[in-house]
Amino acid sequence: MKIEIENISFGHNIDERILDKLNYSISDGVLGILGQSGCGKSTLLRIIGGLLRPDEGDVKINGESIWKNTIVRKKAISEKIGMVFQAGALFDFLNVEGNLKFAMEATGVPRKQWDSTIDRMLGSVGLDDIGNIRKRFVSQLSGGQARRVGLARTLVTSPEIILFDEPTTGLDPQRSRSIIKIIKSSLSDSKISIIVSHDMNFISEICTKTILIENGIVSASTNKEGIQKIIKSKKTDYKDSNLNKLSKFIKGLPT
């Protein structure tokens, strides 16, 4: 499995581009994306996921275009991709069961598998012990429960690529650790995962590669060992330009 991001640009106009001819490719593994708020991290996830059309450029999955393809092929490619949104993004007019069934119907999961898949996924995200959870609506869920349902809704379709947009933002430490544990267990089921997060411990623990987005492009990148080295050290200056830039960003210094 391979994702190729080719010359992606997006913005309100040519002088206010959030992303400006951004290029990057990733094969199997877990990619972490860092950057200041508003730098285009979530925008990039939506472009990769087929939810937001770029002004220029393309995304290819195993060599096949998302944005320069037929509607039918784009839909088929996008069905390989699951996205976990920051706030769960559940349909409030559907109960938990309805949200999961909607996802399975949209991606062609056979109906005979629905009930067993829902049971399995609710168990995998730690919601199977909550009474009548299937019939609860979004308004009846806590913030942590809604995040778990959102994760379950993504996992029921068995995506080959999973995109996580700030999955722990707004959660207390205990709930955050719980979500991280669930995400870690789900990573083995996908071939590529991409995570946007400000939680550096989360990024260093899970991601095999990490990139920094600045001024609309990938300005630095490193592997798991590089990020862990930065976090464990008090150093801010490195001879390696990638580590140097990432270290300064992580420690709140000008890059």
KEMAR-811683 format. One record per residue (C-alpha): residue in one letter; chain; z, y, x. Coordinates in steps of 0.25 Angstrom, whole numbers, always signed. Each point is the difference from the previous one (the first is absolute). Layout:
<recs>
+------+------+-------+-------+-------+
: code : unit :    zz :    yy :    xx :
+------+------+-------+-------+-------+
:    a :    A :     Z :     Y :     X :
...
+------+------+-------+-------+-------+
</recs>
This chain:
<recs>
+------+------+-------+-------+-------+
: code : unit :    zz :    yy :    xx :
+------+------+-------+-------+-------+
:    m :    A :    +0 :    +0 :    +0 :
:    k :    A :    -4 :   +14 :    +5 :
:    i :    A :    +1 :   +14 :    -5 :
:    e :    A :    -9 :   +11 :    +6 :
:    i :    A :    +3 :   +14 :    -3 :
:    e :    A :   -13 :    +8 :    +3 :
:    n :    A :    +0 :   +15 :    +1 :
:    i :    A :    +8 :    +2 :   -12 :
:    s :    A :    +1 :   +15 :    -4 :
:    f :    A :    +8 :    +5 :   -13 :
:    g :    A :    +4 :   +14 :    -4 :
:    h :    A :    -1 :   +11 :   -10 :
:    n :    A :   -11 :    +6 :    +9 :
:    i :    A :    -6 :    -1 :   +14 :
:    d :    A :   +10 :   +10 :    +5 :
:    e :    A :   +12 :    -7 :    -6 :
:    r :    A :    -2 :   -14 :    +3 :
:    i :    A :   +12 :   -10 :    +0 :
:    l :    A :    -8 :   -10 :    +7 :
:    d :    A :   -11 :    +4 :    +9 :
:    k :    A :    -9 :   -11 :    +5 :
:    l :    A :   +11 :   -10 :    +2 :
:    n :    A :    -3 :   -13 :    +6 :
:    y :    A :    +8 :   -13 :    +2 :
:    s :    A :    -1 :   -15 :    -1 :
:    i :    A :   +10 :   -11 :    -2 :
:    s :    A :    -1 :   -15 :    +0 :
:    d :    A :   +11 :   -10 :    -5 :
:    g :    A :   +14 :    +6 :    +1 :
:    v :    A :    +9 :   +11 :    -5 :
:    l :    A :    -4 :   +15 :    +2 :
:    g :    A :   +10 :   +11 :    -1 :
:    i :    A :    -5 :   +14 :    -3 :
:    l :    A :    +9 :   +12 :    +5 :
:    g :    A :    -2 :   +15 :    -2 :
:    q :    A :    +5 :   +13 :    -6 :
:    s :    A :    +1 :    +1 :   -15 :
:    g :    A :   -13 :    +5 :    -5 :
:    c :    A :    -8 :    -5 :   +12 :
:    g :    A :    -8 :   -10 :    -9 :
:    k :    A :    +7 :   -13 :    +2 :
:    s :    A :    +0 :    -4 :   -15 :
:    t :    A :   -13 :    +6 :    -2 :
:    l :    A :    -6 :   -10 :   +10 :
:    l :    A :    +7 :   -11 :    -7 :
:    r :    A :    -7 :    +3 :   -13 :
:    i :    A :   -13 :    +1 :    +7 :
:    i :    A :    +2 :   -13 :    +7 :
:    g :    A :    +4 :    -6 :   -14 :
:    g :    A :   -12 :    +5 :    -7 :
:    l :    A :    +8 :   +10 :    -9 :
:    l :    A :    -5 :   +13 :    +6 :
:    r :    A :   -14 :    +3 :    +5 :
:    p :    A :    -1 :    +7 :   +14 :
:    d :    A :    -9 :   +12 :    +2 :
:    e :    A :    -6 :    -7 :   +11 :
:    g :    A :    +0 :   -13 :    +7 :
:    d :    A :    +3 :   -14 :    -4 :
:    v :    A :   +10 :   -12 :    +0 :
:    k :    A :    -5 :   -14 :    +3 :
:    i :    A :    +7 :   -13 :    -3 :
:    n :    A :    -5 :   -11 :    +9 :
:    g :    A :   -13 :    +8 :    +2 :
:    e :    A :    -2 :    +3 :   -15 :
:    s :    A :    +0 :   +15 :    -5 :
:    i :    A :    +9 :    +4 :   -10 :
:    w :    A :    -5 :   +14 :    -3 :
:    k :    A :   -15 :    -2 :    +3 :
:    n :    A :    -2 :   -13 :    -9 :
:    t :    A :    -3 :    -3 :   -14 :
:    i :    A :   +11 :    +1 :   -11 :
:    v :    A :    +1 :   -15 :    -2 :
:    r :    A :    +1 :    -2 :   +15 :
:    k :    A :   +10 :   +11 :    +2 :
:    k :    A :    +9 :    -6 :   -11 :
:    a :    A :    -1 :   -14 :    +6 :
:    i :    A :    +4 :    +5 :   +14 :
:    s :    A :   +11 :    +9 :    -6 :
:    e :    A :    +6 :   -13 :    -7 :
:    k :    A :    +4 :    -5 :   +14 :
:    i :    A :    +9 :   +13 :    +2 :
:    g :    A :   +14 :    +2 :    -6 :
:    m :    A :    +7 :   +13 :    +0 :
:    v :    A :   +15 :    +2 :    -1 :
:    f :    A :    +2 :   +15 :    -5 :
:    q :    A :   +12 :    +9 :    +4 :
:    a :    A :    +6 :    +0 :   -14 :
:    g :    A :    -5 :   -13 :    -5 :
:    a :    A :   -11 :    +6 :    -8 :
:    l :    A :    +3 :   -10 :   -12 :
:    f :    A :    -6 :    +2 :   -14 :
:    d :    A :   +12 :    +5 :    -8 :
:    f :    A :    -7 :    -5 :   -13 :
:    l :    A :    +1 :   -14 :    +5 :
:    n :    A :   +12 :    -8 :    +3 :
:    v :    A :    +2 :    -8 :   +13 :
:    e :    A :    -8 :   -12 :    -5 :
:    g :    A :   -11 :    +9 :    -5 :
:    n :    A :    -1 :    +7 :   +13 :
:    l :    A :    -2 :   -12 :    +8 :
:    k :    A :    -9 :    -6 :   -10 :
:    f :    A :    -9 :   +12 :    +0 :
:    a :    A :    -1 :    -1 :   +16 :
:    m :    A :    -4 :   -15 :    -1 :
:    e :    A :   -10 :    +2 :   -12 :
:    a :    A :    -7 :   +12 :    +8 :
:    t :    A :    -2 :    -9 :   +12 :
:    g :    A :    -4 :   -13 :    -7 :
:    v :    A :   +12 :    -9 :    +2 :
:    p :    A :    -1 :   -11 :   -10 :
:    r :    A :    +9 :    +1 :   -12 :
:    k :    A :    +5 :   -14 :    +1 :
:    q :    A :    +7 :    +5 :   +13 :
:    w :    A :    +6 :   +13 :    -5 :
:    d :    A :   +14 :    -5 :    -5 :
:    s :    A :    +3 :    -9 :   +13 :
:    t :    A :    -5 :   +12 :    +9 :
:    i :    A :    +9 :   +10 :    -7 :
:    d :    A :   +12 :    -9 :    +1 :
:    r :    A :    -3 :    -3 :   +15 :
:    m :    A :    -2 :   +15 :    +3 :
:    l :    A :   +12 :    +5 :    -7 :
:    g :    A :    +8 :   -10 :    +8 :
:    s :    A :    -7 :    +4 :   +13 :
:    v :    A :    +5 :   +15 :    -3 :
:    g :    A :   +14 :    -4 :    -4 :
:    l :    A :    -2 :    +3 :   -15 :
:    d :    A :    +1 :   -13 :    -6 :
:    d :    A :   +15 :    +0 :    -2 :
:    i :    A :    -1 :   +13 :    -9 :
:    g :    A :    +1 :    -4 :   -15 :
:    n :    A :   -13 :    +2 :    -8 :
:    i :    A :    -6 :    +7 :   +12 :
:    r :    A :   -14 :    -3 :    -5 :
:    k :    A :    +2 :    +8 :   -13 :
:    r :    A :    +6 :   +12 :    +6 :
:    f :    A :    -8 :   +13 :    +0 :
:    v :    A :    -1 :   +10 :   +12 :
:    s :    A :   +11 :    +9 :    -6 :
:    q :    A :    +9 :   -12 :    +0 :
:    l :    A :    -1 :    -2 :   +15 :
:    s :    A :    +8 :    +6 :   +11 :
:    g :    A :    -8 :    +6 :   +11 :
:    g :    A :    +2 :   -12 :    +9 :
:    q :    A :    -4 :    -9 :   -11 :
:    a :    A :   -13 :    +8 :    -3 :
:    r :    A :    -4 :    -1 :   +15 :
:    r :    A :    +2 :   -15 :    +0 :
:    v :    A :    -8 :    -1 :   -13 :
:    g :    A :   -11 :    +8 :    +7 :
:    l :    A :    +0 :    -9 :   +12 :
:    a :    A :    -1 :   -12 :    -9 :
:    r :    A :   -11 :    +6 :    -8 :
:    t :    A :    -8 :    +1 :   +14 :
:    l :    A :    +4 :   -14 :    +5 :
:    v :    A :    -4 :    -7 :   -13 :
:    t :    A :   -15 :    +2 :    +3 :
:    s :    A :    +2 :    -6 :   +14 :
:    p :    A :    -8 :   +11 :    +7 :
:    e :    A :    -5 :    -2 :   +14 :
:    i :    A :    +3 :   +14 :    +4 :
:    i :    A :   +13 :    +8 :    -5 :
:    l :    A :    +2 :   +15 :    +1 :
:    f :    A :   +14 :    +5 :    +0 :
:    d :    A :    +3 :   +15 :    -3 :
:    e :    A :   +14 :    +4 :    +3 :
:    p :    A :    +6 :   -13 :    -6 :
:    t :    A :   +14 :    +4 :    +3 :
:    t :    A :    +0 :   +15 :    -2 :
:    g :    A :   +12 :    +5 :    -9 :
:    l :    A :    +7 :   -13 :    +0 :
:    d :    A :   +15 :    -1 :    +5 :
:    p :    A :    +1 :    -8 :   +13 :
:    q :    A :    +4 :   -13 :    -7 :
:    r :    A :   -12 :    +0 :    -9 :
:    s :    A :    -9 :    +4 :   +11 :
:    r :    A :    +4 :   -12 :    +9 :
:    s :    A :    -2 :    -9 :   -12 :
:    i :    A :   -14 :    +5 :    -2 :
:    i :    A :    -3 :    -1 :   +15 :
:    k :    A :    +5 :   -14 :    -1 :
:    i :    A :   -10 :    -3 :   -11 :
:    i :    A :   -11 :    +7 :    +6 :
:    k :    A :    +2 :    -8 :   +13 :
:    s :    A :    -1 :   -13 :    -7 :
:    s :    A :   -13 :    +4 :    -7 :
:    l :    A :    -7 :    +4 :   +12 :
:    s :    A :    -3 :   -15 :    +4 :
:    d :    A :    -8 :    -1 :   -13 :
:    s :    A :   -10 :   +11 :    +4 :
:    k :    A :    -9 :    +1 :   +12 :
:    i :    A :    +1 :   +15 :    +2 :
:    s :    A :   +11 :   +10 :    -5 :
:    i :    A :    +0 :   +15 :    +2 :
:    i :    A :   +14 :    +7 :    -2 :
:    v :    A :    +2 :   +15 :    -1 :
:    s :    A :   +15 :    +3 :    +2 :
:    h :    A :    +9 :   +10 :    +7 :
:    d :    A :   +10 :   -11 :    +2 :
:    m :    A :    -1 :    -3 :   +15 :
:    n :    A :    +9 :   -12 :    +0 :
:    f :    A :    -9 :    -6 :   -11 :
:    i :    A :   -13 :    +3 :    +8 :
:    s :    A :    +5 :    -5 :   +13 :
:    e :    A :    +5 :   -13 :    -6 :
:    i :    A :   -12 :    -4 :    -8 :
:    c :    A :   -13 :    +7 :    +6 :
:    t :    A :    -8 :    -6 :   +10 :
:    k :    A :    -7 :   +13 :    +3 :
:    t :    A :    +3 :   +14 :    -4 :
:    i :    A :    -9 :   +13 :    +0 :
:    l :    A :    +3 :   +15 :    -1 :
:    i :    A :    -9 :    +9 :    -9 :
:    e :    A :    +0 :   +14 :    +4 :
:    n :    A :   -11 :   +11 :    -3 :
:    g :    A :    -8 :   -10 :    -8 :
:    i :    A :    -2 :   -11 :   +10 :
:    v :    A :    +8 :   -11 :    +7 :
:    s :    A :    +6 :    +7 :   +12 :
:    a :    A :    +8 :   -11 :    +6 :
:    s :    A :    +2 :   -15 :    -2 :
:    t :    A :    +9 :   -11 :    +6 :
:    n :    A :    +4 :   -15 :    -2 :
:    k :    A :   +14 :    -5 :    -5 :
:    e :    A :    +6 :    +0 :   +14 :
:    g :    A :    -4 :   +14 :    +2 :
:    i :    A :    +7 :    +5 :   -13 :
:    q :    A :   +12 :    -8 :    +4 :
:    k :    A :    +1 :    +6 :   +14 :
:    i :    A :    -1 :   +14 :    -6 :
:    i :    A :   +11 :    -3 :   -10 :
:    k :    A :   +10 :    -7 :   +10 :
:    s :    A :    -2 :   +11 :   +10 :
:    k :    A :    +5 :   +14 :    +1 :
:    k :    A :   -12 :    +4 :    +8 :
:    t :    A :   -10 :   +10 :    -6 :
:    d :    A :   -10 :    +1 :   +11 :
:    y :    A :    -9 :   -12 :    +4 :
:    k :    A :   -12 :    -1 :    +9 :
:    d :    A :    -8 :    -8 :   -11 :
:    s :    A :    -6 :   +11 :    -9 :
:    n :    A :    +2 :    -8 :   -12 :
:    l :    A :   +14 :    -3 :    +2 :
:    n :    A :    +3 :   +14 :    +4 :
:    k :    A :    -6 :    +6 :   -13 :
:    l :    A :    +7 :   -11 :    -9 :
:    s :    A :   +13 :    +2 :    +7 :
:    k :    A :    +0 :   +15 :    -2 :
:    f :    A :    -4 :    -1 :   -15 :
:    i :    A :   +11 :   -11 :    -2 :
:    k :    A :   +10 :    +9 :    +6 :
:    g :    A :    -4 :   +12 :    -7 :
:    l :    A :    -6 :    +8 :   +12 :
:    p :    A :   -13 :    +7 :    +1 :
:    t :    A :   -11 :    -9 :    +3 :
+------+------+-------+-------+-------+
</recs>
